[in-house]
Amino acid sequence: MTVDAAEGYTLTKAHIAQQLSDTFGFNKRESKELVEQFYDEISDVLVSGEQIKLSGFGNFELRDKASRPGRNPRTGEDVPISARRVVTFKPGQKLRAQIDSFDGDN
Amino acid sequence: MTKSELIELIARKQTQFSQKDVELAVNQIVDSMIDTLSQGSRIEIRGFGSFSLHHRKARVGRNPKTGETVELTDKRVPHFKPGKALRERVNDSKDNTDILA
């Protein structure tokens, strides 16, 4: 499956599984399971409190945020925002460079 | 955890693929995500999250060391929005685990 049609195209697990099976001749069902497992393992590692570094792509980092005063934008009512842990993504050098190099052609 | 550690972990937890094949697959998945974003397209992984590009307008910046002004052109930066399942699971883990360095 190609990504030539940039306009409106969205890459999904199904596309990636298809690519694995086309590129390496892997069984379709097994390719699908491997793609699922890839994202599941990353999720599980993050849930265990460990960050992930995918060289070339970027880092998935964890951050604990303190609670802070917030406001319901519709009603204007003060609503406290509770302390929480969030995932942030820091794009890597290669990803940023490739996105930059495509600028202007798009 | 690094990419090679992730590859080992995935290889250990299943029996269908050799570690070599898992390595090929993981590298292909990552390359495919890079290519997709580079071409201006989105990525949507249900439960995990979505990746898209955010546009930054051209602006006049300043070199923080010299104080010199510099023209910065328009640019696109990748953005990740965690999916509901990941967001909730990570938040729920807050009270039971510390963030490892």
Backbone of each chain as ProteinMPNN parsed JSONL, in Angstrom:
{"seq_chain_A": "MTVDAAEGYTLTKAHIAQQLSDTFGFNKRESKELVEQFYDEISDVLVSGEQIKLSGFGNFELRDKASRPGRNPRTGEDVPISARRVVTFKPGQKLRAQIDSFDGDN", "coords_chain_A": {"N_chain_A": [[0.841, -1.201, 0.0], [0.631, 2.166, -0.88], [1.778, 5.463, 0.092], [1.354, 7.59, -1.47], [-0.787, 9.237, -2.118], [-1.074, 11.784, -0.49], [-2.96, 13.607, 0.359], [-5.591, 13.495, 2.49], [-5.006, 10.916, 3.216], [-4.647, 8.419, 5.727], [-2.553, 6.7, 7.843], [-2.982, 3.474, 9.131], [-3.217, 0.691, 11.506], [-3.979, -1.483, 9.985], [-3.006, -0.849, 7.412], [-0.26, -0.862, 7.931], [0.181, -3.514, 8.664], [-0.417, -4.761, 6.263], [1.676, -3.764, 4.697], [3.836, -5.057, 5.946], [3.315, -7.67, 5.366], [3.364, -7.596, 2.569], [6.02, -6.708, 2.128], [7.777, -8.479, 3.466], [6.724, -10.964, 3.134], [5.324, -12.05, 5.218], [2.809, -13.903, 6.926], [-0.594, -12.851, 6.791], [-2.375, -12.64, 9.014], [-0.628, -13.01, 11.121], [1.057, -10.816, 10.748], [-0.663, -8.775, 11.363], [-1.097, -9.273, 14.052], [1.466, -8.806, 15.012], [1.821, -6.079, 14.574], [-0.149, -5.074, 16.261], [0.938, -5.97, 18.658], [3.292, -4.502, 18.793], [2.424, -1.807, 19.329], [0.998, -2.312, 21.656], [2.972, -3.253, 23.444], [4.584, -0.987, 23.691], [2.742, 0.697, 24.923], [2.323, -0.73, 27.334], [4.869, -0.604, 28.504], [5.081, 2.136, 28.956], [2.975, 2.442, 30.767], [4.085, 1.081, 32.856], [5.787, 2.922, 33.824], [8.072, 3.455, 32.507], [10.023, 5.153, 30.035], [10.116, 5.442, 26.399], [12.438, 5.074, 23.793], [12.618, 5.499, 20.477], [14.876, 5.235, 18.22], [15.574, 7.517, 15.634], [12.876, 7.951, 15.165], [11.528, 9.041, 17.544], [11.037, 10.06, 21.025], [8.981, 8.71, 23.589], [7.777, 10.176, 26.336], [7.2, 10.48, 29.899], [5.278, 12.466, 32.109], [4.639, 13.94, 35.199], [2.013, 15.884, 36.222], [1.198, 18.6, 38.257], [-1.752, 19.389, 40.184], [-3.989, 21.974, 39.108], [-5.632, 25.174, 39.017], [-8.559, 25.319, 37.063], [-10.956, 26.08, 34.454], [-14.282, 25.835, 33.395], [-14.828, 26.281, 30.082], [-17.238, 26.847, 28.926], [-19.195, 27.475, 30.836], [-17.82, 29.137, 32.5], [-17.327, 28.518, 35.029], [-15.3, 27.789, 37.914], [-13.201, 25.043, 37.891], [-11.297, 22.64, 39.42], [-8.315, 21.237, 38.048], [-7.206, 18.023, 38.178], [-4.232, 16.438, 39.568], [-2.111, 14.735, 37.3], [-0.769, 12.076, 35.192], [0.944, 12.24, 32.172], [1.556, 11.333, 28.695], [4.135, 12.405, 26.609], [5.381, 13.288, 23.379], [8.521, 13.448, 21.881], [9.807, 14.432, 18.987], [12.313, 12.858, 16.985], [15.622, 13.538, 15.594], [15.922, 12.549, 12.921], [13.284, 12.235, 12.04], [12.324, 14.883, 12.214], [14.044, 16.109, 10.383], [13.345, 14.825, 8.001], [10.73, 15.628, 7.643], [11.073, 18.358, 7.376], [12.604, 18.425, 5.0], [10.786, 17.807, 3.142], [9.162, 19.928, 3.002], [7.701, 22.573, 1.118], [7.624, 21.123, -1.223], [5.147, 20.375, -1.056]], "CA_chain_A": [[0.0, 0.0, 0.0], [1.5, 3.345, -0.972], [1.317, 6.658, 0.784], [1.511, 8.657, -2.474], [-1.91, 10.166, -2.066], [-0.946, 12.399, 0.833], [-4.2, 14.32, 0.686], [-6.655, 12.678, 3.041], [-4.552, 9.577, 3.591], [-4.309, 8.204, 7.133], [-1.936, 5.394, 8.066], [-3.594, 2.724, 10.239], [-2.608, -0.609, 11.783], [-4.271, -2.385, 8.858], [-2.053, -0.534, 6.342], [1.087, -1.281, 8.322], [0.2, -4.979, 8.593], [-0.374, -5.077, 4.833], [3.05, -3.487, 4.25], [4.728, -6.104, 6.464], [3.067, -8.901, 4.634], [3.87, -7.371, 1.197], [7.471, -6.505, 2.074], [8.564, -9.612, 3.959], [6.022, -12.214, 2.894], [4.747, -12.581, 6.452], [1.398, -14.256, 6.964], [-1.382, -11.643, 7.05], [-2.895, -12.609, 10.379], [0.513, -12.821, 12.021], [1.511, -9.423, 10.593], [-1.613, -7.95, 12.098], [-0.821, -9.478, 15.482], [2.752, -8.183, 15.345], [1.601, -4.631, 14.636], [-0.874, -4.864, 17.527], [1.864, -6.199, 19.764], [4.231, -3.371, 18.826], [1.829, -0.667, 20.052], [0.623, -2.768, 23.004], [4.169, -3.306, 24.303], [4.974, 0.398, 23.99], [1.772, 1.177, 25.914], [2.571, -1.399, 28.619], [6.112, -0.069, 29.062], [4.754, 3.477, 29.471], [2.135, 2.256, 31.95], [4.962, 0.623, 33.943], [6.557, 4.071, 34.301], [9.331, 3.586, 31.758], [9.903, 5.898, 28.793], [10.521, 4.677, 25.21], [13.224, 5.821, 22.807], [12.692, 4.839, 19.176], [15.869, 6.056, 17.532], [15.126, 7.881, 14.29], [11.499, 8.429, 15.197], [11.359, 9.983, 18.646], [10.905, 9.515, 22.376], [7.728, 8.856, 24.325], [8.176, 10.501, 27.7], [6.119, 10.582, 30.893], [5.381, 13.667, 32.905], [3.624, 14.107, 36.236], [1.568, 17.281, 36.283], [0.527, 18.953, 39.504], [-3.107, 19.906, 39.965], [-3.981, 23.431, 38.899], [-6.992, 25.684, 38.868], [-9.03, 25.384, 35.68], [-12.244, 26.733, 34.293], [-15.144, 25.325, 32.327], [-14.876, 27.387, 29.123], [-18.612, 27.164, 28.516], [-19.971, 28.094, 31.916], [-16.997, 30.091, 33.236], [-17.221, 27.997, 36.389], [-13.977, 27.304, 38.31], [-13.141, 23.593, 38.097], [-9.898, 22.279, 39.602], [-7.792, 20.168, 37.199], [-6.498, 17.152, 39.119], [-2.878, 15.999, 39.221], [-2.199, 13.624, 36.349], [0.438, 11.662, 34.459], [0.671, 12.31, 30.732], [2.584, 10.915, 27.741], [4.463, 13.415, 25.601], [6.234, 12.766, 22.307], [9.586, 14.355, 21.423], [10.262, 13.908, 17.704], [13.759, 12.701, 16.831], [16.337, 14.295, 14.566], [15.651, 12.04, 11.565], [11.895, 12.544, 11.709], [12.209, 16.323, 11.962], [14.775, 16.429, 9.153], [12.598, 14.355, 6.825], [9.55, 16.471, 7.48], [11.606, 19.619, 6.85], [13.094, 18.312, 3.629], [9.631, 17.672, 2.257], [8.523, 21.245, 2.959], [7.856, 23.285, -0.141], [7.173, 20.256, -2.314], [3.821, 19.89, -0.69]], "C_chain_A": [[0.874, 1.249, 0.0], [0.938, 4.5, -0.166], [1.45, 7.859, -0.162], [0.425, 9.703, -2.365], [-1.952, 10.812, -0.693], [-2.256, 13.035, 1.271], [-5.234, 13.346, 1.223], [-6.24, 11.284, 3.462], [-4.267, 9.523, 5.09], [-3.76, 6.801, 7.3], [-2.577, 4.733, 9.288], [-2.844, 1.408, 10.448], [-2.81, -1.572, 10.605], [-3.293, -2.137, 7.705], [-0.662, -1.065, 6.673], [1.21, -2.804, 8.22], [0.309, -5.438, 7.131], [1.042, -4.874, 4.28], [4.004, -4.587, 4.712], [4.55, -7.382, 5.664], [3.54, -8.769, 3.178], [5.396, -7.366, 1.143], [8.252, -7.766, 2.434], [7.902, -10.961, 3.727], [5.474, -12.849, 4.162], [3.272, -12.884, 6.242], [0.569, -13.055, 7.43], [-1.866, -11.529, 8.49], [-1.764, -12.354, 11.367], [1.068, -11.4, 11.942], [0.633, -8.497, 11.413], [-1.344, -8.047, 13.599], [0.477, -8.793, 15.913], [2.607, -6.664, 15.475], [0.863, -4.269, 15.931], [0.096, -4.939, 18.702], [2.843, -5.043, 19.912], [3.646, -2.217, 19.658], [1.415, -1.051, 21.473], [1.824, -2.776, 23.944], [4.625, -1.895, 24.668], [4.041, 0.951, 25.068], [2.082, 0.587, 27.284], [3.829, -0.85, 29.295], [5.843, 1.318, 29.667], [3.919, 3.372, 30.751], [2.981, 1.785, 33.145], [5.87, 1.746, 34.445], [7.863, 4.284, 33.554], [9.089, 4.302, 30.432], [10.471, 5.072, 27.639], [11.296, 5.578, 24.256], [13.302, 5.028, 21.52], [13.635, 5.656, 18.314], [15.412, 6.301, 16.097], [13.74, 8.479, 14.313], [11.303, 9.456, 16.309], [11.2, 9.275, 19.973], [9.504, 9.748, 22.92], [8.11, 9.029, 25.786], [6.955, 10.622, 28.601], [6.354, 11.827, 31.732], [4.275, 13.692, 33.946], [3.295, 15.586, 36.355], [0.867, 17.519, 37.615], [-0.889, 19.442, 39.197], [-3.024, 21.424, 39.822], [-5.421, 23.899, 38.743], [-7.369, 25.752, 37.392], [-10.388, 26.045, 35.633], [-13.014, 26.053, 33.179], [-15.34, 26.45, 31.323], [-16.31, 27.786, 28.75], [-19.368, 27.94, 29.603], [-19.171, 29.147, 32.686], [-16.763, 29.672, 34.68], [-15.784, 27.537, 36.696], [-14.045, 25.809, 38.573], [-11.677, 23.214, 38.277], [-9.501, 21.154, 38.644], [-6.877, 19.318, 38.076], [-5.08, 16.851, 38.637], [-2.987, 14.817, 38.27], [-0.836, 13.278, 35.76], [0.097, 11.627, 32.982], [1.863, 11.787, 29.919], [2.865, 12.083, 26.814], [5.411, 12.778, 24.588], [7.236, 13.831, 21.881], [10.13, 13.804, 20.125], [11.788, 13.881, 17.623], [14.292, 13.501, 15.65], [15.931, 13.868, 13.154], [14.228, 12.386, 11.123], [11.743, 14.028, 11.379], [12.879, 16.711, 10.657], [13.973, 16.003, 7.931], [11.347, 15.179, 6.583], [9.963, 17.814, 6.884], [11.95, 19.53, 5.376], [11.943, 18.182, 2.647], [8.883, 18.991, 2.108], [8.728, 21.884, 1.597], [7.432, 22.441, -1.321], [5.712, 19.898, -2.136], [2.742, 20.942, -0.925]], "O_chain_A": [[1.782, 1.357, 0.825], [-0.235, 4.504, 0.208], [1.634, 8.993, 0.28], [0.678, 10.9, -2.501], [-2.758, 10.439, 0.159], [-2.606, 12.989, 2.45], [-5.704, 12.47, 0.497], [-7.051, 10.542, 4.015], [-3.714, 10.465, 5.657], [-4.417, 5.824, 6.942], [-2.698, 5.35, 10.346], [-1.955, 1.055, 9.673], [-1.929, -2.366, 10.276], [-2.805, -3.085, 7.089], [0.023, -1.637, 5.824], [2.223, -3.32, 7.747], [1.035, -6.38, 6.815], [1.543, -5.689, 3.506], [4.882, -5.004, 3.957], [5.514, -8.074, 5.335], [4.062, -9.73, 2.614], [5.995, -7.942, 0.234], [9.256, -8.089, 1.799], [8.464, -11.995, 4.088], [5.19, -14.047, 4.186], [2.583, -12.206, 5.48], [0.969, -12.332, 8.343], [-1.781, -10.467, 9.107], [-1.912, -11.59, 12.32], [1.498, -10.843, 12.952], [1.109, -7.567, 12.064], [-1.361, -7.048, 14.317], [0.581, -8.271, 17.023], [3.192, -6.046, 16.364], [1.201, -3.295, 16.604], [0.081, -4.103, 19.606], [3.183, -4.65, 21.028], [4.295, -1.715, 20.576], [1.472, -0.226, 22.386], [1.719, -2.361, 25.098], [5.006, -1.634, 25.809], [4.494, 1.595, 26.014], [2.105, 1.307, 28.282], [3.852, -0.656, 30.511], [6.322, 1.628, 30.758], [4.133, 4.124, 31.701], [2.641, 2.054, 34.297], [6.638, 1.547, 35.386], [8.659, 5.158, 33.898], [8.067, 4.082, 29.781], [11.218, 4.119, 27.863], [10.873, 6.693, 23.948], [13.972, 3.997, 21.465], [13.23, 6.665, 17.736], [14.922, 5.39, 15.43], [13.451, 9.413, 13.565], [10.952, 10.606, 16.043], [11.224, 8.046, 20.044], [8.916, 10.816, 22.746], [8.694, 8.133, 26.397], [5.835, 10.836, 28.138], [7.493, 12.19, 32.024], [3.106, 13.489, 33.62], [4.173, 16.424, 36.559], [0.036, 16.716, 38.039], [-1.179, 19.859, 38.075], [-2.113, 22.067, 40.344], [-6.309, 23.125, 38.385], [-6.572, 26.2, 36.567], [-10.904, 26.512, 36.649], [-12.45, 25.733, 32.133], [-15.946, 27.469, 31.653], [-16.561, 28.91, 28.316], [-20.073, 28.912, 29.329], [-19.739, 29.948, 33.427], [-16.099, 30.366, 35.449], [-15.125, 26.96, 35.831], [-14.852, 25.354, 39.383], [-10.878, 23.445, 37.37], [-10.272, 20.214, 38.448], [-5.903, 19.814, 38.643], [-4.769, 16.991, 37.455], [-3.877, 13.981, 38.427], [0.109, 14.064, 35.817], [-0.918, 11.055, 32.584], [3.005, 11.795, 30.378], [1.934, 12.692, 26.286], [6.148, 11.846, 24.909], [6.866, 14.961, 21.562], [10.848, 12.804, 20.14], [12.463, 14.775, 18.134], [13.546, 14.052, 14.84], [15.634, 14.705, 12.301], [14.0, 12.78, 9.979], [11.11, 14.388, 10.386], [12.36, 17.538, 9.907], [13.921, 16.728, 6.937], [10.953, 15.398, 5.437], [9.289, 18.344, 6.001], [11.636, 20.429, 4.596], [12.111, 18.421, 1.452], [8.069, 19.152, 1.198], [9.793, 21.755, 0.993], [6.935, 22.968, -2.316], [5.12, 19.205, -2.964], [1.566, 20.689, -0.665]]}, "seq_chain_B": "MTKSELIELIARKQTQFSQKDVELAVNQIVDSMIDTLSQGSRIEIRGFGSFSLHHRKARVGRNPKTGETVELTDKRVPHFKPGKALRERVNDSKDNTDILA", "coords_chain_B": {"N_chain_B": [[13.454, 2.658, 27.701], [15.041, 1.277, 24.902], [14.901, 1.069, 21.246], [16.062, -1.375, 20.415], [15.878, -2.89, 22.75], [13.137, -3.017, 22.979], [12.549, -4.525, 20.726], [13.693, -7.0, 21.461], [12.048, -7.595, 23.644], [9.497, -7.849, 22.428], [10.044, -9.998, 20.726], [10.552, -12.034, 22.563], [8.072, -12.4, 23.708], [6.4, -13.715, 21.961], [5.796, -16.381, 19.551], [5.784, -16.65, 16.872], [7.504, -15.243, 15.2], [10.979, -14.886, 14.394], [13.67, -13.313, 16.221], [15.123, -11.753, 14.465], [13.266, -11.319, 12.386], [11.365, -9.859, 13.802], [12.857, -7.629, 14.274], [13.21, -6.647, 11.642], [10.552, -6.064, 11.089], [9.826, -4.144, 13.062], [11.564, -2.054, 12.386], [10.567, -1.492, 9.857], [7.973, -0.646, 10.505], [8.512, 1.706, 11.926], [9.857, 3.199, 9.92], [7.793, 3.441, 8.102], [6.018, 5.033, 9.498], [7.532, 7.373, 9.681], [7.785, 8.044, 6.934], [5.103, 8.475, 6.274], [4.337, 10.721, 7.834], [6.212, 12.539, 6.837], [5.247, 12.971, 4.334], [3.12, 14.473, 4.783], [0.847, 13.269, 5.743], [-1.5, 11.758, 8.105], [-1.324, 9.633, 11.066], [-3.158, 7.078, 12.535], [-3.612, 5.213, 15.317], [-5.608, 3.052, 16.789], [-6.579, 3.323, 20.163], [-3.955, 3.676, 20.949], [-2.956, 6.163, 19.882], [-2.724, 9.253, 17.924], [-0.834, 10.666, 15.239], [0.087, 13.757, 13.893], [0.703, 16.65, 11.809], [1.684, 19.792, 12.996], [1.371, 23.185, 12.179], [3.754, 25.747, 12.129], [3.893, 29.16, 12.082], [5.845, 31.434, 10.047], [8.293, 33.408, 11.677], [9.934, 36.131, 13.392], [12.803, 35.422, 14.991], [15.154, 35.143, 17.719], [18.571, 34.869, 18.26], [19.552, 33.309, 21.08], [22.028, 33.464, 22.24], [23.591, 35.482, 21.005], [21.81, 37.528, 20.714], [21.057, 38.472, 18.338], [18.706, 39.097, 15.702], [16.805, 36.689, 13.851], [15.39, 35.489, 10.823], [12.784, 33.235, 10.823], [11.517, 30.574, 8.983], [8.272, 29.308, 7.861], [7.229, 26.298, 9.426], [6.718, 22.713, 9.78], [5.758, 20.673, 12.397], [5.926, 17.482, 13.993], [3.221, 16.043, 15.84], [1.981, 14.308, 18.673], [-0.943, 12.798, 19.803], [-2.091, 11.237, 22.516], [-4.16, 8.308, 22.633], [-7.444, 7.552, 24.0], [-7.471, 5.177, 25.596], [-4.727, 4.716, 26.184], [-4.11, 7.137, 27.42], [-5.745, 7.059, 29.706], [-4.871, 4.704, 30.992], [-2.172, 5.271, 31.513], [-2.459, 7.486, 33.17], [-3.816, 6.32, 35.311], [-1.797, 4.763, 36.316], [-0.268, 6.345, 37.794], [-0.345, 6.515, 40.638], [0.76, 4.139, 41.467], [3.269, 3.696, 40.385], [6.591, 4.992, 39.935], [8.111, 7.383, 37.747], [10.559, 6.134, 35.683], [13.947, 6.995, 35.124]], "CA_chain_B": [[13.694, 1.467, 26.884], [15.444, 1.62, 23.539], [14.261, 0.274, 20.202], [16.556, -2.77, 20.398], [15.298, -3.584, 23.906], [11.73, -3.263, 22.638], [12.561, -5.644, 19.775], [13.923, -8.213, 22.254], [10.854, -7.831, 24.459], [8.445, -8.357, 21.544], [10.464, -11.317, 20.246], [10.423, -12.965, 23.682], [6.688, -12.603, 24.128], [5.598, -14.419, 20.966], [6.52, -17.54, 19.043], [5.616, -16.762, 15.423], [8.583, -14.594, 14.454], [12.328, -14.885, 14.955], [14.05, -11.96, 16.641], [15.545, -11.065, 13.233], [12.053, -10.874, 11.696], [10.767, -8.802, 14.615], [13.676, -6.438, 14.036], [12.834, -6.147, 10.317], [9.19, -5.53, 11.161], [9.812, -2.912, 13.858], [12.2, -1.002, 11.579], [9.628, -1.147, 8.789], [6.869, 0.12, 11.109], [9.03, 3.049, 12.221], [10.089, 3.882, 8.639], [6.5, 3.731, 7.497], [5.462, 6.186, 10.214], [8.315, 8.553, 9.279], [7.41, 8.386, 5.559], [3.733, 8.992, 6.255], [4.343, 12.093, 8.354], [7.009, 13.375, 5.933], [4.434, 13.301, 3.166], [2.01, 15.34, 5.201], [-0.334, 12.487, 6.129], [-1.679, 11.436, 9.518], [-1.28, 8.24, 11.51], [-4.134, 6.844, 13.598], [-3.506, 3.882, 15.888], [-6.693, 3.01, 17.772], [-6.202, 2.966, 21.534], [-2.614, 4.184, 21.24], [-2.968, 7.606, 19.665], [-2.58, 9.697, 16.544], [0.259, 11.591, 14.923], [-0.241, 14.665, 12.799], [1.65, 17.76, 11.736], [1.212, 21.122, 13.375], [2.073, 24.216, 11.41], [4.28, 26.911, 12.851], [4.03, 30.282, 11.141], [7.142, 32.105, 9.986], [8.364, 34.472, 12.674], [11.27, 36.649, 13.62], [13.312, 34.896, 16.251], [16.363, 35.786, 18.221], [19.621, 33.972, 18.729], [19.603, 33.603, 22.515], [23.407, 33.719, 22.68], [24.117, 36.75, 20.496], [20.769, 38.55, 20.73], [20.81, 38.808, 16.937], [17.413, 38.621, 15.198], [16.886, 35.791, 12.692], [14.117, 35.17, 10.181], [12.471, 31.808, 10.839], [10.482, 30.296, 7.982], [7.183, 28.385, 8.214], [7.636, 24.896, 9.473], [5.744, 21.727, 10.244], [6.339, 19.833, 13.452], [5.063, 16.348, 14.309], [2.53, 16.115, 17.128], [1.34, 13.059, 19.082], [-2.056, 12.919, 20.746], [-2.363, 9.893, 23.037], [-5.544, 7.858, 22.559], [-8.162, 7.498, 25.275], [-7.05, 4.024, 26.401], [-3.368, 4.953, 26.685], [-4.176, 8.287, 28.335], [-6.343, 6.635, 30.974], [-4.024, 3.7, 31.661], [-0.975, 5.959, 32.031], [-2.855, 8.32, 34.319], [-4.149, 5.427, 36.435], [-0.571, 4.147, 36.848], [0.446, 7.406, 38.515], [-0.231, 6.292, 42.081], [1.444, 2.875, 41.781], [4.629, 3.617, 39.846], [7.359, 6.213, 39.711], [8.665, 7.472, 36.4], [11.978, 5.762, 35.67], [14.745, 7.941, 34.332]], "C_chain_B": [[14.009, 1.876, 25.449], [14.721, 0.721, 22.523], [14.762, -1.173, 20.225], [16.048, -3.56, 21.602], [13.828, -3.923, 23.652], [11.615, -4.453, 21.683], [12.752, -6.97, 20.524], [12.686, -8.602, 23.047], [9.733, -8.44, 23.607], [8.783, -9.773, 21.099], [10.246, -12.383, 21.328], [8.984, -13.349, 23.965], [5.817, -13.28, 23.084], [6.45, -15.505, 20.345], [6.513, -17.609, 17.52], [6.801, -16.223, 14.63], [9.922, -14.74, 15.177], [12.657, -13.452, 15.378], [14.47, -11.124, 15.433], [14.324, -10.503, 12.492], [11.359, -9.759, 12.471], [11.532, -7.494, 14.379], [13.335, -5.812, 12.681], [11.49, -5.429, 10.39], [9.161, -4.2, 11.91], [10.45, -1.768, 13.069], [11.289, -0.543, 10.448], [8.474, -0.297, 9.332], [7.321, 1.563, 11.346], [9.249, 3.838, 10.923], [8.779, 4.305, 7.993], [5.855, 4.941, 8.173], [6.203, 7.467, 9.817], [7.893, 9.0, 7.873], [6.041, 9.038, 5.504], [3.687, 10.443, 6.72], [5.109, 13.027, 7.417], [6.195, 13.81, 4.724], [3.199, 14.102, 3.533], [0.761, 14.592, 5.622], [-0.347, 12.187, 7.626], [-1.493, 9.944, 9.787], [-2.323, 8.107, 12.619], [-4.056, 5.408, 14.063], [-4.519, 3.805, 17.023], [-6.21, 2.566, 19.146], [-4.858, 3.561, 21.932], [-2.568, 5.699, 21.061], [-2.809, 7.958, 18.2], [-1.427, 10.684, 16.418], [-0.193, 12.473, 13.771], [0.809, 15.766, 12.78], [0.973, 19.034, 12.2], [2.04, 22.146, 12.61], [2.527, 25.344, 12.312], [4.498, 28.014, 11.828], [5.452, 30.83, 11.163], [7.155, 33.209, 11.035], [9.794, 34.988, 12.752], [11.719, 36.163, 14.986], [14.576, 35.623, 16.661], [17.353, 34.704, 18.64], [19.859, 34.273, 20.204], [21.032, 33.93, 22.979], [23.879, 35.113, 22.258], [23.09, 37.877, 20.554], [20.373, 39.004, 19.334], [19.414, 38.332, 16.497], [17.639, 37.739, 13.966], [15.485, 35.544, 12.15], [13.902, 33.664, 10.249], [11.32, 31.566, 9.875], [9.371, 29.439, 8.59], [7.753, 27.008, 8.47], [6.531, 23.993, 10.014], [6.431, 20.865, 11.28], [5.374, 18.688, 13.779], [4.463, 16.487, 15.711], [1.862, 14.78, 17.423], [0.232, 13.359, 20.071], [-2.376, 11.516, 21.244], [-3.851, 9.562, 22.927], [-6.13, 7.7, 23.956], [-7.634, 6.369, 26.167], [-5.666, 4.26, 26.998], [-3.374, 6.069, 27.726], [-4.678, 7.847, 29.71], [-5.447, 5.655, 31.726], [-2.781, 4.349, 32.266], [-1.341, 6.794, 33.253], [-3.157, 7.459, 35.549], [-2.899, 4.82, 37.067], [0.186, 5.112, 37.76], [0.68, 7.085, 39.984], [0.561, 5.039, 42.435], [2.894, 2.828, 41.313], [5.278, 4.993, 39.8], [7.828, 6.208, 38.269], [10.15, 7.154, 36.477], [12.73, 6.723, 34.762], [15.036, 7.381, 32.954]], "O_chain_B": [[13.324, 2.715, 24.863], [14.037, -0.237, 22.882], [13.967, -2.101, 20.072], [15.812, -4.764, 21.496], [13.342, -4.979, 24.058], [10.712, -5.28, 21.808], [12.054, -7.946, 20.25], [12.319, -9.774, 23.119], [9.1, -9.418, 24.007], [7.918, -10.65, 21.093], [9.81, -13.496, 21.035], [8.697, -14.463, 24.401], [4.611, -13.413, 23.288], [7.659, -15.566, 20.565], [7.138, -18.49, 16.929], [7.075, -16.686, 13.523], [9.986, -14.719, 16.406], [12.004, -12.501, 14.947], [14.202, -9.923, 15.384], [14.34, -9.362, 12.03], [10.827, -8.823, 11.875], [10.947, -6.415, 14.296], [13.187, -4.594, 12.577], [11.311, -4.345, 9.835], [8.545, -3.239, 11.45], [9.943, -0.646, 13.077], [11.242, 0.642, 10.119], [8.05, 0.662, 8.686], [6.612, 2.513, 11.013], [8.872, 5.007, 10.834], [8.674, 5.386, 7.414], [5.226, 5.77, 7.515], [5.585, 8.517, 9.637], [7.668, 10.188, 7.641], [5.832, 10.019, 4.79], [3.071, 11.29, 6.073], [4.709, 14.174, 7.222], [6.422, 14.88, 4.16], [2.342, 14.371, 2.691], [-0.283, 15.208, 5.839], [0.661, 12.341, 8.316], [-1.502, 9.117, 8.874], [-2.366, 8.927, 13.536], [-4.387, 4.487, 13.317], [-4.329, 4.406, 18.081], [-5.517, 1.557, 19.275], [-4.64, 3.909, 23.092], [-2.187, 6.428, 21.977], [-2.765, 7.079, 17.338], [-1.097, 11.421, 17.347], [-0.78, 11.997, 12.8], [1.697, 15.805, 13.632], [-0.17, 19.315, 11.839], [3.246, 21.986, 12.425], [1.77, 25.831, 13.152], [5.199, 27.826, 10.833], [6.167, 30.709, 12.157], [6.141, 33.87, 11.257], [10.73, 34.366, 12.248], [11.092, 36.456, 16.004], [15.001, 36.588, 16.025], [16.983, 33.735, 19.303], [20.314, 35.363, 20.55], [21.216, 34.599, 23.996], [24.489, 35.836, 23.047], [23.451, 39.049, 20.454], [19.466, 39.819, 19.168], [18.993, 37.247, 16.899], [18.528, 37.993, 13.154], [14.523, 35.408, 12.907], [14.744, 32.896, 9.783], [10.291, 32.241, 9.927], [9.513, 28.914, 9.694], [8.685, 26.594, 7.78], [5.558, 24.449, 10.616], [7.546, 20.386, 11.07], [4.161, 18.888, 13.837], [5.108, 16.981, 16.636], [1.248, 14.181, 16.539], [0.432, 14.077, 21.051], [-2.878, 10.689, 20.482], [-4.701, 10.434, 23.108], [-5.412, 7.712, 24.956], [-7.379, 6.58, 27.353], [-5.457, 4.028, 28.189], [-2.733, 5.965, 28.773], [-4.113, 8.215, 30.74], [-5.282, 5.759, 32.941], [-2.382, 4.024, 33.384], [-0.616, 6.803, 34.249], [-2.805, 7.814, 36.674], [-2.932, 4.406, 38.226], [1.16, 4.734, 38.411], [1.758, 7.343, 40.521], [0.99, 4.885, 43.578], [3.67, 2.002, 41.796], [4.608, 6.014, 39.648], [7.932, 5.152, 37.645], [10.905, 7.789, 37.213], [12.199, 7.196, 33.758], [15.695, 8.036, 32.147]]}, "name": "protein", "num_of_chains": 2, "seq": "MTVDAAEGYTLTKAHIAQQLSDTFGFNKRESKELVEQFYDEISDVLVSGEQIKLSGFGNFELRDKASRPGRNPRTGEDVPISARRVVTFKPGQKLRAQIDSFDGDNMTKSELIELIARKQTQFSQKDVELAVNQIVDSMIDTLSQGSRIEIRGFGSFSLHHRKARVGRNPKTGETVELTDKRVPHFKPGKALRERVNDSKDNTDILA"}
